[in-house]
Each structure stands twice: as structure tokens, then as C-alpha cells.
Amino acid sequence: MKKSASSEAQSPSELITQRIADLGDWRGKTLARMRKLIKQADPDVVEEWKWMGTPVWSHSGIICTGESYKSVVKLTFAKGASLTDPARLFNSSLDGNVRRAIDIPEGANIDEAAFKALIREAIAVNSASKRKPSKKKAKP
């Protein structure tokens, strides 16, 4: 699939903004709200556009992706299984060993403080894994 000239010229942040506008309904509003919370939790977050049109937020690795479906906006945390979730925001992909997701249906309220804490913890997990020394043994 070829990229259009307009999408090649746009930054990932512009593409995410365009996706929100193109949705034009509660899903766009929800994705915009979650994006705002992510940026509040981490002003240094990097926005990316991957996998043929998926918004991605990263800091020392992927924090989460934001996908929109007919009945939910799904935020999938790349290392969600490693995160504590005392507010029980994760409600999807609970059986996996790595990822966890939050499915947000129309009209759902998300605990903003708990969500921001989850974002910050995901960043801490990413940063800690970047600092771990290699397990390779030194050659004699």
C-alpha cells in the first residue's frame, strides 16, 4: 500500500490530530481526551504513527497505542502486564503475558488520576528496562 503524498508530509502528531478529526464522533473526542491526559502525564512523550495508521505514544519505548473501533477506543499498553493497576483500568487483553488494554466505550468515565499514574508507571518500566545491563557474559 502506497503512502499518500499528504501523509508523508505530515508529522505523526498531525496525523493523530487528523485521525481524531476524521472520526468526528464520540471516538474522536475520547481519543483526544486520552491523548491530552497522556501529554499531561508526560510532557516529553513522543507521538508516532505506525502499522499503517496507528497512533503510538512512546518514552524510552512504547507506552501505548490508540485504536478506534466501532464500539470502543482501545488503548493497548505494550508492557501492561508489568504494571500495577489498583484502579483496575485494564479491562481487555488480560490473559496475555505482556500487553494489557483499556477498552473505552461511548460515555465511559476514566479515572484521570489513575490513568496518568499508569502512564507514568509505563514510562518507569520502559526506562528501567533500558538501564538493565546485558545478560551476555563477557568473553575471556
N, C-alpha and C positions, 0 to 999 in steps of 0.2 A: 504494500500500500504506500503510495507516494504521499509525502507531506505537502500540504498546500503551501504556496509561497507566503501567504499571510501568517500561517502558524510558525513557519521557520523564522520569520522576522520578529515574532513576539517572544517576550521573556516568559519563563514559567509562571511568574506572578500574574502577568497579563492574561495568559491562557486560563489560569484558575479563575480570574475575575470574569473572563468571557464565559467560562462554563457556568458560573453562578448566574450570570445574566441570561444565558441560553435556557437554563432550567425554568426560570420565570415563574416558579410556583413555590410552595412551601419547602420543597427540597433545596432550591437555591437559597432561600432565607436561612434554612437550617445549616447548610454548608458554610454560608457566610458567617453565621454566628459562631460556629465551631472554629472556623479559621481565625476569627477575631480572638477567641479565647486562647488558641494555640499561640498566637503572636503576643498576647498579654502575658502568658506563662513564660515565653521565651522570645524576647525581642530580637535575638540573634538567629532565630530559626531560618532555615534555608528552604525556600519553596522550589519544588522540582515538578516536572511534567514527564511521567514515564509510562511505559507499557501502553502505547497508543492512546494516551489521553487520561491518565490517572493522576490527580493531584497528590503530591507527596510532600510531607514536611520532614526535614532532617536536621539533625545536630549531632555530629560525631557518629552518624549512621541514621538509618531511617527511624523516625519516631512513629509515624502512622501515615496511612493512605486515606483518602476520602473519596468514596464512590457513591454514586446515586443510583438507586433502583426505583422501580415503580412505587413500592410501599415503604422504603426506608432509605435513609442516608446511613452508610456504613463506614465507620472509622476503624480500620484494622491496624492494630499495634504490632509492629514487627517482632518485638520481644515481649509481648503481652503476658505470656506465661511466667515470665520472670518478675512481674510487677505485683506489688501488693495492691489490693483493690478493696479497701474496707467499706467503701460506699456501694460496692457491687455494681459498678457501671458496666462492666463486661457482661454482655448477655448473648453473645454469639461466638461461635468457633471455640467453645470451651473445652472440647475434647483433645485438641492438638497439644503438642509438646512445646510449641514455640509461640505461635500467634494467638491473639485474643482480639475480639472485635466488640464494638458498641453499635448496635442497630438502633437508629433513632426514627421511630415512626412519626407521622404527622401529629403535631400537638403535644409531643412528649416534652417534659421538662428535664433538663440535665442539671445535676448539682455542679454549678460552675466551679466552686472551690475544689471539689473532689476531682473534677476533670483537669483543672490546672495542676493539681498535685500529681496526677497520673502522668501528665506531660513532663513535668519536672523529674519525676522518677525515671521515666523512659530515657531522658537525656542522661541522667546519672548512670543508668545501666549501660548505655552506649559508651559514655566516657570511660567508665571503669573497664569495659572490655577492650578499649583502645590502649589502655595503660598496662594490661597484663603482659608480662614477658612471655616470649615464645616458649613452648614446651620442648622445643628441639634441643637435643643435647649437643653441646659443643664437641667438635671433632678434636681428638687428641693430637 
